[in-house]
Amino acid sequence: MLVHFRLTVPTDLTDAVREVLLTHDCATNVTVQLGVVARPEGDLLECDAAREGAGSLLTTLKRLDLDKRGGIVLTAPTGTPFLGARELEANTPGHPDDAVIWEAVEAKAYDGAVPTLSFLIFLVLAVVLAAIAVVTDSSVLVIGAMVVGPEFSAIGSACAGIALGRWSLVGRSLRLLVLSFAFAVVVVAVLALLASVTGMLTVEEVTRPRPNTGFIWHPDRWSFIVALVAGAAGALALAIERSATMVGVFISVTTVPAAGNLALGLAVWDRGEITGSLAQLGLNIAGMIVAGTLVLMLVRASWPSLMTTAERMFGR
């Protein structure tokens, strides 16, 4: 698996950047086009790099201040069916599936902390589904609400912010979590009140025993353990860009279902439902942030050595 580098380079940096690309062990297909960049004026240099070594190449380019004075664009080719690519990957330490490009992690983290309209809509829809799951005691709808919920992007952003020392990012992420959940819960609580007024919802439907969904507002030690495991898995998936694993995280932690139960508890003003839901919600978010941060710190500190050890133990 290769990463394509497209570099917009000021003329006075071209020779230095060209030398870096030609001498770096993980780079190939180096091309130089002089004077073709119109804005900002400069030269265009491109190369393909083994994903395992892309992070070190990017670090070297940033030491030349190319990220400040020029432009760096990374893309992932859909395929690289040539012998040189396979040889480059074989000769670069590590495996492409384990590669971490911290600049990409940081960029995703900042994107995940933005309070977009789509984030709020998805969260409201997820909490609506969760509330319906509570009323109907449907575990299937609970899973659906977990999948729709977008909250892990903000949780992952908080983890990355702590691990990378970007405290403004941490603040933005936590603010997004608090305000978005508060907004979604209030919206669904209002809808539940309207449903109660029109006879669609009764207090008994919310407070009766629910064998299939009662767990979402009864936090215990296992809730926290699940949150720790899910946070660790989600943070690792964020670092190595495993979207399929992220979906598994979405359906393992009861943040959104707890918010749905909280909204209904507020609508019928049942203190047990309210306090239990708040405890579950807070426990899950705290557990994921703690575990996710620890995993990202571990990856940042010792991931290359861990990859080397894994290769020795299990082979390439």
N, C-alpha and C positions, 0 to 999 in steps of 0.2 A: 504494500500500500504506500503510495507516494503522496506528497503534498506539493502543490505547485506554488511557487513564489513569483509574484509579479511586483517588481520594485521600480518605483519612480525615483530617480536619483539625480541630485544636483550635479552639475558637470564636475565640480571640484572633488566630489566623492566617488566618481565613477571608477577610477583606477583602484581605489581601496576596496570598494564593494566587489568589483570584478575579481580581485585577488582572493577575497574571502570565498567567493563561490567556486573558484577554480581549485582552491587548496583544501576546501572542506571535504572530509571523507564521505559525507552522506549526500553530496550534491552531484547532479548530472544534468545533461541537456542544457548547459549554460548558453544563453544567447545574450548578445549585446547589440542594442540599436541606438546609435548616437543621434541626439538632436530631434528625436521623434515626439517628445512629450511637449505639448503646447502650454498646458496649465497644470501645475507650475512648470516653467521651462526646465528642461533637463533631458536625461537619457532614460531609456527603458532597458532594464536587465531582468531576465527571467531564468528560472531553473526549476528542476524537480528534485525533491529531497526525500529520502526515506523518512517516514513518519517518526520513527524512533529517534532520529537525529535532528528533526525539524526544530525542536525547542532550543538546542544548543546553537544551531545556525541562526535562529532568530535573536538569541541573546547576543551573539557576536555582531550582528547587524545593528542592534540597538546601541551597542558600545560606540559605534560610529556616528550615533545620533541620527541615523536614517529615519527612525520613527518620528523625530521632531522636524527634520529638514526635508524629508521626502515622503514617500508613500510605500506602505507594505500591505499587500493583499495576498491572503492565503486562500487557496481553493483546493478541493479534493477531487481529483479526476475520477470519472466513472469507471475507468479501466486503464491499466498500463500493461498491455500484452506484448512486452518485448523482453528479451533476455537480460538486458542491462538492468532493468528494474528488479528482476528477481535476484540478480547477483548483488545489487546494491543493498537490498533488504537482508540478504543472507550475511553480508559482511558488516552490517551495522548491528552493534550490540542491542539486545532486547527484541521484543516482538511488537509489530505495529499496533496490535490490539491492546497492548499495555502502555502505549506511548501517552505521555501527558504533555500538552502544550499549555503552559501556565497562562500565557497571554490570552489564549482562547478561553480558558476557564474564567479568567477575570472579566473578559468581555461578556461572556454568558451571564456571569453573576450580576453585572451592572444591568444587563437587559432584563434579568429576572426580578430586579428591584423597582422596575418602572410601573407605576399605577395606571396601566392601560385600561381603556374601556372594555376591551375583550376579557381581560383578567377579571374585572368586576362582574361582568355578565356571566362568565363561566362559573364563578364562585357562587353567585346568586342562584343560578340554575342547579348547581350541585347541591346547595343547601335545601332548595325546594324538593329535589328528589329525595334527599335524606329525610326531610320532614314527612313526605308521603310514605317513605319506607317505615317510619315509626308508626304512623297511623294504621298502615296495612300489615305491620309486622312482617315485612318482606326482606329477607336477607339478600335476595337478588337485586332489589333496588338500592340496598346499602352499597353493594359492590359497584353498581352503576354510578352512584353519587361519588364514590371514591375515585373512579376513573375520570369523571368529568372535572373534579376539583383541580384547580391549577396551583394550589398553595405551595407545593414543594419547590417551585421555582424561587419563591421568596425565601423559603427556609434554606435552600441550597445557597442562595446569595448571602444570607447571614453567615453560614458556615464558611464560605469562601472569604468573606470580608474579615472574619476573625483570623482565619489561617494565614491570610496574606497581609494582615495589619492594615486593612482599608476600613478604618472605623466609620467614616462617613457612609460607606456602603452598608455596614452593619446597621447603622441608624435608619437608613432608608428602608432596608429590608424589614426590620422590626416594625417600623411605622406602617409599612404597607400591610403587614400581617394583621396588626391590631385594627387599623382603620377599615380594611376590606372585610375582615370577619365581622366587625361591629356593624358595618353597613349591610352585609348580607343577612345577618341575624335579625336586624331591625326590619328589613324588607319582608322577610319570611314571617316574622312575628305579626306584622300588620296584615299580611295575607291570611294568616291563621285566625286572627281576630275577625276579619271579614267572613271567613268560612264559618266561624262559630256563630256569628250574628245571623247568618243565612241558614243555619242548621246543618251545614255540611260537616261540621266538626263538633265533637262533644268532649267534655273534660274526661269522661271515662275512656275514650279512645286513646287518650294520651297517657293516662295514669294506670291503666289496667296492666296486668302482667303480660310481658311480651317475650316469650321464650326464644324467638329468633333474633330479636334486636335489642333486648334489654342490656346486652353487654356494652352498648355504645355510651351509656351514661353511668356505668358501674366500674370506675377505674380500680385496678389492683396492681400487684407487682408485675403480673404478666403484661399488662398494658404498657408499662414502662420498658420492660425488656423488649417487647415488640417494637416500640418506638426507637430504642437504641439500635436494634438490628436494622430496621428500615432506614434510619438516618445514615448508618454506616454504608449500607448498600447504595443509597441514593447519592451520597457524596462521592463514592468511588465511581459510580456510573456517570456523574457529572464530570469528573476528572478525565475519564477515558472515553467519554462520549458514547455511552451505551444507552440508547433511547429505549430499547426493549426492557432493560432492567429497570429503568425509571417507571415504566408502566406497572411493574410488579410492586414497586414502592407505593405507588398511588393506591393500590387495592389492599394494602396491608395495614394501614394505620387509620384510626377512626377519628381524624380531625374534623372532616366535613360532616360525617354522621353525628358527631357530638354537637356541632353547631346547629344542625337541623333539630336535634332534640332540645337544645337550648332555646331555639326560637319558639317551639311549641310550649315549652315550660313557661316561658315569659307570657305567651298568649293566654294560657290558662292559670298563670301565676301559681305554679306548684314549686315550692322552694326545694324540695328534694330533687326534682328533675333539673332545676336550674343549677344548683350547687354541684350535683353529680356531673352534669354536662360540662360546666366550667372546669372542674377538676380534670376530667378526661381530656378536654381540649388543651389545657395548659400543660398537662403531663406529657402528652404526645409531642407537642411542639418543642418543649424543653428537651425531651429525650432525643429527638431527631437532631436538634442543633448541637447538643453536647457530643453525640456520637459522630455526626458528620464533620464537625470541626476537628475532632481528634484524628479521624481518618485522613482528612486533607493535610493535617500537620505531619502525620506519619508518611504520607505519600511524598510530601514536599521534602522531608528530611532524608528519606532513605529508599525511595522507590527504585532508583537505578541499581543499588546494591541488592535489593530484593529481587529484581528481575534477573540479575546475574546469578543469584543463588538458585532461583527457580529453574533457570536454564540448565544449570549443572545437575540439579536433582532429577528433573523430568525430561530433559532434552529439549531441542528446538522443534 
